[in-house]
């Protein structure tokens, strides 16, 4: 039986966690990024399809390559962030199913079905993006997910010669909480949920 997380853990993952827009000048070591991906890949996806692909834009040179494709409101904070992760969805994910889901011929579920491939990649890649945010928070990192960017430019620059399409970006590092705005309102249970 799995125990409920402590209140401190829930605070770190949810109650106190915020979308960060300003960053401390602290490096995120590469070994932490490796640990982060290892945690993300443990999260469930349909038929273990795991379509998400991650490009950790960390060096100044890589950030300069990314910068022209960012919306104006995302440029400064991304240049300041220790790392910006480009989360992409691999439309060839089904080619890996014989390895990732070996007990049945799951690859045949997708072969020749581009609409099903695109829907499955987007749904599960986005799910893995959510895992990335929670895994990062569990490792003591802060996150700033973003959708303000030019996907075609990002894909041509960072996913050339692949069948990966960018989904969203997420700055990660150690946030500067002094720059936070008050938390925006959230829905009440009855506005968004029902128990039948």
C-alpha positions as CSV (number, residue, x, y, z in Angstrom):
1,X,0.0,0.0,0.0
2,X,1.3,3.5,-0.9
3,X,1.4,6.0,1.9
4,X,0.1,9.5,1.4
5,X,2.9,12.0,0.9
6,X,3.7,14.4,3.8
7,X,2.3,17.9,3.9
8,X,5.8,19.2,3.2
9,X,6.0,17.1,0.1
10,X,2.6,18.2,-1.2
11,X,3.7,21.8,-0.5
12,X,6.8,21.3,-2.6
13,X,4.9,19.7,-5.5
14,X,1.7,21.8,-5.4
15,X,0.8,24.2,-2.7
16,X,4.0,26.3,-2.6
17,X,5.2,25.5,-6.2
18,X,4.8,28.4,-8.6
19,X,5.5,29.1,-12.3
20,X,8.8,31.0,-12.2
21,X,9.7,33.9,-14.4
22,X,13.0,35.0,-12.8
23,X,15.9,32.8,-11.9
24,X,18.9,32.6,-9.5
25,X,22.3,32.4,-11.1
26,X,22.7,28.8,-10.2
27,X,23.7,26.0,-12.5
28,X,21.7,22.8,-12.9
29,X,24.3,20.1,-13.2
30,X,24.0,17.6,-16.0
31,X,23.7,14.7,-13.6
32,X,20.5,16.3,-12.3
33,X,19.1,16.4,-15.8
34,X,19.9,12.7,-16.3
35,X,18.1,11.9,-13.0
36,X,15.1,14.1,-14.1
37,X,14.7,12.2,-17.4
38,X,15.0,8.9,-15.5
39,X,12.1,9.9,-13.3
40,X,10.0,11.1,-16.2
41,X,10.4,7.9,-18.1
42,X,8.9,6.0,-15.1
43,X,5.5,7.7,-15.6
44,X,2.8,5.7,-17.4
45,X,2.0,6.3,-21.0
46,X,-0.4,4.3,-23.2
47,X,1.3,1.0,-24.3
48,X,4.5,2.5,-22.7
49,X,4.8,4.5,-26.0
50,X,6.9,7.2,-24.4
51,X,6.8,9.7,-27.3
52,X,8.4,12.7,-25.5
53,X,11.8,13.8,-26.5
54,X,13.8,16.4,-24.5
55,X,16.4,18.9,-25.7
56,X,18.0,20.7,-22.7
57,X,19.1,24.1,-24.0
58,X,21.7,25.0,-21.6
59,X,24.7,26.7,-23.2
60,X,24.8,30.3,-24.2
61,X,25.2,29.3,-27.9
62,X,22.2,27.0,-27.8
63,X,20.1,29.7,-26.1
64,X,21.0,32.1,-28.9
65,X,19.9,29.6,-31.4
66,X,16.5,29.3,-29.6
67,X,16.1,33.1,-28.9
68,X,14.7,34.1,-32.4
69,X,11.8,31.7,-32.0
70,X,10.6,32.9,-28.6
71,X,7.8,35.4,-28.2
72,X,9.0,38.7,-26.8
73,X,7.6,38.0,-23.4
74,X,9.6,34.8,-23.1
75,X,13.0,35.9,-24.4
76,X,14.5,37.5,-21.3
77,X,13.4,34.9,-18.8
78,X,14.6,32.1,-21.1
79,X,18.0,33.7,-21.6
80,X,18.3,34.0,-17.8
81,X,17.1,30.5,-16.9
82,X,19.8,27.9,-16.3
83,X,18.0,25.5,-18.7
84,X,15.2,25.6,-21.2
85,X,13.8,22.2,-22.1
86,X,12.2,21.8,-25.5
87,X,9.7,19.0,-25.2
88,X,8.9,17.4,-28.5
89,X,6.7,14.5,-29.6
90,X,8.2,11.8,-31.7
91,X,5.8,10.8,-34.5
92,X,8.0,7.7,-35.0
93,X,7.4,6.5,-31.4
94,X,5.6,3.4,-32.6
95,X,8.8,2.1,-34.2
96,X,10.1,1.6,-30.6
97,X,7.1,-0.4,-29.4
98,X,8.6,-3.8,-30.1
99,X,11.2,-2.9,-27.4
100,X,9.0,-0.9,-25.1
101,X,5.9,-3.0,-25.2
102,X,7.2,-6.4,-26.3
103,X,4.4,-8.7,-25.2
104,X,2.2,-7.9,-28.2
105,X,2.4,-6.3,-31.6
106,X,1.5,-2.8,-30.6
107,X,3.4,-1.3,-33.5
108,X,0.7,-2.6,-35.9
109,X,-1.9,-0.5,-34.0
110,X,-0.3,2.6,-35.5
111,X,1.4,1.6,-38.8
112,X,-0.2,3.5,-41.6
113,X,-2.5,5.5,-39.3
114,X,-1.0,9.1,-39.2
115,X,-4.0,10.6,-37.3
116,X,-3.8,8.0,-34.6
117,X,-0.1,8.5,-34.4
118,X,-0.4,12.3,-34.0
119,X,-3.1,12.0,-31.4
120,X,-1.3,9.4,-29.3
121,X,2.0,11.3,-29.5
122,X,0.5,14.6,-28.5
123,X,-1.6,13.1,-25.7
124,X,1.2,11.0,-24.2
125,X,3.9,13.5,-24.9
126,X,2.0,16.2,-23.0
127,X,1.4,13.8,-20.2
128,X,5.2,13.3,-20.0
129,X,5.6,17.0,-20.0
130,X,3.5,17.1,-16.8
131,X,5.6,14.4,-15.3
132,X,8.7,16.5,-16.1
133,X,7.3,19.4,-14.1
134,X,6.5,17.3,-11.1
135,X,9.8,15.4,-11.3
136,X,11.7,18.6,-11.5
137,X,9.9,20.0,-8.5
138,X,10.6,16.7,-6.6
139,X,14.3,17.2,-7.3
140,X,14.2,20.8,-5.8
141,X,14.0,22.6,-9.1
142,X,11.5,25.2,-10.2
143,X,9.7,25.3,-13.6
144,X,8.4,27.9,-16.0
145,X,6.4,26.2,-18.8
146,X,5.7,28.2,-21.9
147,X,3.8,28.0,-25.2
148,X,4.9,31.3,-26.7
149,X,7.3,30.3,-29.4
150,X,7.5,29.5,-33.1
151,X,7.2,25.7,-33.4
152,X,8.3,25.5,-37.0
153,X,11.4,27.5,-36.3
154,X,12.2,25.4,-33.3
155,X,11.6,22.2,-35.1
156,X,13.8,23.2,-38.1
157,X,16.6,24.2,-35.7
158,X,16.5,21.5,-33.0
159,X,14.7,18.6,-34.6
160,X,16.0,18.7,-38.2
161,X,16.1,15.3,-39.9
162,X,13.8,13.8,-37.3
163,X,10.0,13.2,-37.1
164,X,9.8,15.1,-33.8
165,X,7.5,18.1,-33.4
166,X,7.9,20.5,-30.5
167,X,5.1,20.6,-28.0
168,X,6.0,23.2,-25.4
169,X,9.0,24.8,-23.6
170,X,9.8,24.7,-20.0
171,X,12.5,26.8,-18.2
172,X,14.0,25.0,-15.2
173,X,16.4,26.0,-12.5
174,X,16.2,27.7,-9.1
175,X,13.6,30.4,-9.2
176,X,13.9,33.9,-7.8
177,X,10.7,34.1,-5.7
178,X,11.1,37.8,-5.1
179,X,9.8,38.3,-8.7
180,X,6.6,36.2,-8.3
181,X,3.2,37.7,-8.8
182,X,0.4,36.7,-6.4
183,X,-1.0,33.3,-7.3
184,X,-3.9,33.5,-9.8
185,X,-7.3,32.3,-8.7
186,X,-8.2,28.6,-9.1
187,X,-11.6,27.0,-9.6
188,X,-13.6,25.4,-6.8
189,X,-14.3,21.7,-7.1
190,X,-17.9,22.1,-8.2
191,X,-16.9,24.4,-11.1
192,X,-14.8,21.7,-12.7
193,X,-15.6,18.3,-11.3
194,X,-18.5,16.0,-10.4
195,X,-18.7,12.7,-8.6
196,X,-21.2,10.3,-10.2
